[in-house]
Amino acid sequence: MHDFPARLASVIGEESRNSFARRAGFSEAVLRKYLDGAQKPGMENLVRIAELANVSLDWLIAGRGSRAAPRRATAATDQPSVAGNPRWEKIVRLIDCAQFYEAEIDTLLHDIFFRILQAAELAKLRREIDAIRNQQAIESDHCRRVIDALQKMTP
């Protein structure tokens, strides 16, 4: 997000920080941290800022592409419309921005994959432990039968 604070300042323009922050749904203190570069906004706040300022997320996050927000799909286009469904619109915006968070996504996917491997290893260990317990139960049962047979044989 190189130069994000400068792009944010340009979209705020002459509007007061307090007013912009209120419209965006966060505090002026948070906005100041963004403008000072002391804190990076999360995806939800980036989306809010882009929508309020009518700028593209691509431009807001990385300074790439056109500053203007992309046109939304209309019924006349071949693309399926997600307009009117806030959850789908948010998912589409997040996917559009995903390329700028590749390192975070890679880290998250690595963590998920690692946890899946751990879960698989734990399941395998549980199966092995169950097999050992079953074997011990079989051996214990066999030992009891041998002892019973020996006891019956002794006078």
N, C-alpha and C positions, 0 to 999 in steps of 0.2 A: 504494500500500500504506500509505495513511495510517493510523496507529495500529496497524500490524501488530505492532510490538514488544509493545504492551499485550495484543493478542489472543493472541499467542504465550505471554506470561507467564501469561495466564489458563488456557490449555490445559495448561501445565506444572503449574500449581497448586502443591501441596506437594511434588511429586516433585523430587528434586535435579536440578540442571542436568546434572550428569555422567551420571546414570542416563538421563534423557530423551534426551540427545545420543547415548549409546551405543545405545539402542533405535532411534533414528532413523537410525543408521548414519553419523553424522558426529561431529566432535570437539566437546568442550565449548567450545573457543576459537571455533569457527564459531558455535555456539549463542549465545555471549556477544555476538558481532558482530551477530547477528540481533536479540537483545534490546536492544542499545544503539543499534540503527538505523544502525550503521556499514556494514552489508552487507545486501543483499537476497538472499533465497534464490532459487535457480533452481527451475524447475518440478519437477524430480525431488524436491528436498528439500521443497517445498511439499506435494507429494502424500504423501510419507512422513509429514510432520507431521500432515496432515489425517487420514490413515488411523490413525496411532497415537492421536490424540486423539478420533477418531470425530466429527469436525466436518466441515462442508461446506467445500469449497475456496472457494466464493463468500464465505462468512462469513470464513474465515481470511485471504483475500487482501484483501478490500475492506470487510468488515464488513457486507455486504449479505445479505439473506435470513436463513434460519434457521441457528442455530448447529449444530444437529444434522445429521449426515451424512444425505444422502438415502437412502431405502430402495433396495435393489438390486431390479432386475426379477426377477420369479419366473416360473416356467414358465406360471403361470396368466394372465399378462398378455399383451397382444398384441405387446409389444415383444420384439425378438429378444434373447436372453440372451447376454452375453459373459462371464458369470461363469465362473470356472475357467480362463480364458485370460488370463494376466497382460498379454500384449502388447495385446490388444484392450481390456482394462480400462484400461490406461494411456492408450491413444489416446483413449478416451471421456473420461477425466478431463481430458486435455490440451485436448480440444475444448471441454469445459465451461468451462475456465478461459481459453480463448483471448480472450474478450471483454475481459479485464482487461489484456491485453497488445496492444491494438489498435495502439498506436504502434509497438511493436517488430515486429509482424506487417506493418504498412504499410511500414516501413523495409525489412524483409526482402523483401517482394514487389516493392518498387521496385528493390532491388538485383538481384533475380532477373530482372525485366523488363529492366533496363538491360543485364545480361549477355547476355540473349537477343538484344537489339537489336545489341549489339556483335558477337556471334557471327554474326548475319545479315549485318551490314555487312562483317565479315571474309570471309565466304563469298562475298559479292557482289564484293568486291575481288579475291579469288583467281580468280573466274571471269573478271573483266575482265583481269587479268594474263595468265591462260591464253589468252584471246582475242587479246590483243596479241602474246604470244609466237607463237601460231599464225599470226597475220597476218605477223609479222616472218619467220617461217620460210617462209611462202608467198612473200613478197616476195624473200627471200634466194634461194630456189630459182629464182624467175623471173629474178633478176639473173644467177645462175650460167648459166642457159640462154642468156640474151642474150649474155653474155660468150663462152660456148662457141661460139655461132653466129657471132659477130663474128670470133673467132679462126680459125674454119674458113674464113671468107670471105677473110681476109687471107692473101696468099701468103708 
